[in-house]
Amino acid sequence: MSSLLEEEEPKRLYYSIGEVAEMLQLATSVIRFWEKEIQVLKPKKNSRGSRQFTEEDIEHLRLIKHLLKEKGYTIAGANEYLKKEHKIGLEKVKLMEELKEMKGFLQQMKDQLP
């Protein structure tokens, strides 16, 4: 996640599972497990079988992580939530990420005050 003062990197079409795992601070095995269990998560695979995650896939993973790790949903509960409130959930997680980033920025500013 970039700070508000940094320029954002140009968006790529696809990210590897290792890059996504690092972004989201998850183990690659967790992502593979979620891919099997969570219906909305369907990354493409290249000719060698390597997963290729889009920005949308990454947003889905953020939402899944939020539901399972922070809200305490089960896999079945997360699947049900994603069926019913997919778009709303993505918007909420995106807003929370932006608020966390803003909080970090404000904390940096506060720390720099005399």
VOFI-612610 format. One record per atom (N, C-alpha, C): y, x, z; residue in three letters. Coordinates in steps of 0.001 Angstrom, whole numbers, padded with zeros to 6 digits, always signed. Layout:
BEGIN
YXZALA;...
END
This chain:
BEGIN
-001168+000838+000000MET;+000000+000000+000000MET;+001238+000888+000000MET;+002165+000630-000888SER;+003346+001477-000988SER;+004437+000951-000073SER;+005317+001851+000349SER;+006432+001407+001172SER;+007481+000776+000273SER;+008410+000077+000875LEU;+009431-000626+000100LEU;+010345+000328-000660LEU;+010429+001582-000224LEU;+011325+002524-000871LEU;+010661+003279-002014LEU;+009351+003247-002091GLU;+008628+003960-003132GLU;+008479+003081-004366GLU;+008433+003731-005527GLU;+008159+002983-006741GLU;+006686+002635-006762GLU;+006370+001464-007280GLU;+004970+001076-007364GLU;+004313+001771-008540GLU;+003053+002132-008350GLU;+002285+002725-009434GLU;+002070+001671-010504GLU;+001996+002103-011767PRO;+001695+001112-012805PRO;+000313+000513-012558PRO;+000219-000771-012796LYS;-001046-001452-012552LYS;-002060-001063-013616LYS;-003299-000907-013189ARG;-004388-000588-014104ARG;-005205-001843-014340ARG;-005963-001833-015409LEU;-006825-002974-015687LEU;-008014-003015-014742LEU;-008608-001840-014473TYR;-009814-001797-013668TYR;-009765-000663-012648TYR;-010432-000916-011516TYR;-010571+000073-010457TYR;-012053+000217-010127TYR;-012468+001417-009762SER;-013865+001649-009383SER;-014105+001105-007978SER;-015372+000951-007631ILE;-015722+000446-006304ILE;-015243+001416-005221ILE;-015286+002723-005499GLY;-014801+003711-004531GLY;-013304+003579-004284GLY;-012541+003358-005360GLU;-011096+003184-005209GLU;-010779+001918-004422GLU;-011501+000850-004717VAL;-011281-000420-004023VAL;-011657-000283-002552VAL;-012769+000369-002283ALA;-013204+000574-000893ALA;-012140+001337-000111ALA;-011574+002361-000727GLU;-010530+003146-000057GLU;-009280+002299+000166GLU;-008876+001524-000837MET;-007688+000665-000714MET;-007808-000303+000457MET;-008994-000891+000578LEU;-009202-001949+001563LEU;-009840-001460+002861LEU;-010097-000158+002926GLN;-010727+000447+004095GLN;-012049-000256+004428GLN;-012892-000337+003399LEU;-014219-000934+003527LEU;-015247+000045+002978LEU;-016469-000076+003420ALA;-017552+000715+002847ALA;-017959+000089+001513ALA;-018369+000935+000571THR;-018807+000408-000720THR;-020007-000521-000556THR;-020857-000248+000421SER;-022024-001116+000648SER;-021596-002524+001068SER;-020497-002621+001803VAL;-019980-003935+002218VAL;-019510-004702+000983VAL;-018812-004011+000102ILE;-018327-004664-001116ILE;-019498-005138-001967ILE;-020521-004311-002103ARG;-021705-004705-002878ARG;-022388-005927-002249ARG;-022487-005925-000925PHE;-023093-007063-000225PHE;-022279-008334-000469PHE;-020962-008241-000302TRP;-020110-009402-000523TRP;-020222-009899-001962TRP;-020346-008973-002898GLU;-020483-009364-004304GLU;-021718-010255-004492GLU;-022802-009939-003803LYS;-024030-010739-003913LYS;-023895-012087-003214LYS;-023144-012119-002116GLU;-023110-013304-001260GLU;-021932-014249-001517GLU;-020826-013724-002005ILE;-019619-014531-002183ILE;-019486-014915-003659ILE;-019451-016200-003928GLN;-019533-016700-005288GLN;-018330-016361-006174GLN;-017128-016289-005622VAL;-015956-016041-006469VAL;-015823-014573-006874VAL;-016554-013703-006232LEU;-016439-012270-006498LEU;-017405-011867-007618LEU;-016857-011599-008786LYS;-017671-011272-009961LYS;-017033-010123-010749LYS;-017098-008893-010236PRO;-016510-007786-011001PRO;-017296-007533-012285PRO;-016591-007039-013287LYS;-017258-006664-014531LYS;-018062-005401-014299LYS;-019013-005174-015181LYS;-019754-003913-015137LYS;-019658-003274-016517LYS;-019455-001955-016525ASN;-019370-001254-017804ASN;-020780-000993-018345ASN;-020864-000291-019456SER;-022160-000049-020103SER;-023115+000748-019217SER;-022574+001513-018274ARG;-023414+002282-017349ARG;-023755+001499-016084ARG;-023240+000271-015976GLY;-023525-000554-014811GLY;-022562-000363-013653GLY;-021532+000456-013846SER;-020542+000665-012780SER;-019619-000542-012688SER;-019337-000948-011465ARG;-018454-002087-011251ARG;-017022-001717-011630ARG;-016339-002683-012239GLN;-014937-002521-012606GLN;-014168-003699-012025GLN;-013350-003416-011010PHE;-012623-004461-010304PHE;-011223-004626-010870PHE;-010830-005877-011107THR;-009482-006200-011561THR;-008592-006432-010339THR;-007293-006588-010574GLU;-006368-006925-009489GLU;-006791-008233-008822GLU;-007243-009187-009619GLU;-007688-010468-009068GLU;-008910-010280-008165GLU;-009844-009432-008595ASP;-011006-009130-007749ASP;-010571-008527-006417ASP;-009599-007635-006474ILE;-009110-006974-005256ILE;-008443-007991-004332ILE;-007691-008928-004913GLU;-007082-009985-004094GLU;-008164-010851-003454GLU;-009216-011146-004200HIS;-010327-011903-003623HIS;-010940-011140-002456HIS;-011137-009839-002630LEU;-011702-009026-001553LEU;-010794-009008-000329LEU;-009492-008943-000541ARG;-008557-008984+000595ARG;-008714-010293+001365ARG;-008811-011380+000609LEU;-008974-012689+001248LEU;-010314-012771+001972LEU;-011369-012311+001346ILE;-012693-012320+001968ILE;-012680-011488+003245ILE;-012080-010312+003185LYS;-011982-009450+004371LYS;-011235-010173+005485LYS;-010135-010817+005142HIS;-009346-011560+006123HIS;-010179-012673+006762HIS;-010881-013432+005917LEU;-011677-014543+006432LEU;-012798-014059+007341LEU;-013508-013021+006912LEU;-014677-012565+007670LEU;-014308-011723+008885LEU;-013387-010789+008705LYS;-013083-009824+009777LYS;-012032-010320+010755LYS;-011016-011043+010255GLU;-009921-011454+011127GLU;-010065-012894+011623GLU;-010555-013764+010770LYS;-010682-015174+011144LYS;-012056-015524+011713LYS;-013035-014625+011541GLY;-014353-014850+012116GLY;-015244-015814+011347GLY;-014942-016033+010081TYR;-015785-016908+009263TYR;-017145-016264+009033TYR;-018148-017093+008811THR;-019443-016622+008347THR;-019366-016503+006822THR;-020379-015911+006208ILE;-020428-015833+004743ILE;-020416-017244+004147ILE;-021229-018132+004712ALA;-021280-019515+004217ALA;-019923-020203+004380ALA;-019284-019984+005519GLY;-017964-020572+005762GLY;-016918-020037+004807GLY;-016974-018736+004541ALA;-016032-018134+003601ALA;-016243-018683+002196ALA;-017499-018840+001792ASN;-017797-019425+000476ASN;-017221-020831+000371ASN;-017407-021626+001405GLU;-016906-022999+001404GLU;-015377-023016+001340GLU;-014748-022171+002144TYR;-013286-022074+002135TYR;-012788-021691+000750TYR;-013427-020697+000154LEU;-012994-020216-001160LEU;-013155-021285-002235LEU;-014153-022136-002116LYS;-014327-023236-003073LYS;-013181-024228-002972LYS;-012786-024530-001735LYS;-011799-025589-001499LYS;-010355-025103-001587LYS;-010064-023956-001005GLU;-008675-023541-000852GLU;-008420-022145-001400GLU;-009016-021845-002506HIS;-008965-020526-003117HIS;-007528-020027-003328HIS;-006717-020782-004046LYS;-005352-020341-004378LYS;-004478-020232-003134LYS;-004562-021189-002246ILE;-003757-021171-001019ILE;-004125-019960-000168ILE;-005418-019677-000064GLY;-005867-018523+000712GLY;-005348-017220+000153GLY;-005377-017064-001184LEU;-004861-015847-001815LEU;-003372-015668-001529LEU;-002622-016767-001592GLU;-001182-016701-001317GLU;-000908-016314+000130GLU;-001698-016863+001056LYS;-001512-016538+002478LYS;-001776-015058+002743LYS;-002853-014532+002180VAL;-003192-013127+002406VAL;-002135-012223+001788VAL;-001661-012566+000610LYS;-000619-011766-000036LYS;+000651-011760+000827LYS;+001022-012915+001347LEU;+002194-013005+002212LEU;+002005-012184+003482LEU;+000806-012237+004073MET;+000546-011454+005282MET;+000648-009955+005008MET;+000127-009514+003858GLU;+000218-008102+003489GLU;+001683-007687+003334GLU;+002483-008541+002696GLU;+003903-008238+002528GLU;+004618-008182+003864GLU;+004261-009075+004773LEU;+004881-009069+006101LEU;+004498-007820+006898LEU;+003235-007391+006782LYS;+002807-006157+007450LYS;+003572-004960+006896LYS;+003754-004945+005586GLU;+004502-003860+004954GLU;+005958-003862+005432GLU;+006557-005052+005508MET;+007938-005185+005976MET;+008049-004731+007430MET;+007075-005107+008252LYS;+007081-004700+009657LYS;+007039-003179+009770LYS;+006187-002540+008957GLY;+006109-001079+008963GLY;+007430-000442+008558GLY;+008046-001005+007533PHE;+009342-000502+007069PHE;+010397-000645+008167PHE;+010444-001809+008808LEU;+011418-002028+009879LEU;+011162-001105+011069LEU;+009896-000864+011369GLN;+009562+000055+012455GLN;+010040+001468+012133GLN;+009862+001880+010865GLN;+010361+003195+010436GLN;+011872+003276+010613GLN;+012564+002219+010223MET;+014020+002194+010357MET;+014428+002279+011823MET;+013733+001520+012674LYS;+014025+001531+014107LYS;+013805+002919+014693LYS;+012711+003589+014283ASP;+012396+004906+014793ASP;+013422+005952+014388ASP;+014136+005705+013318GLN;+015140+006656+012838GLN;+016507+006451+013484GLN;+016660+005357+014213LEU;+017935+005111+014878LEU;+018105+006091+016044LEU;+019374+006494+016294PRO;+019610+007425+017416PRO;+019388+006801+018771PRO;
END
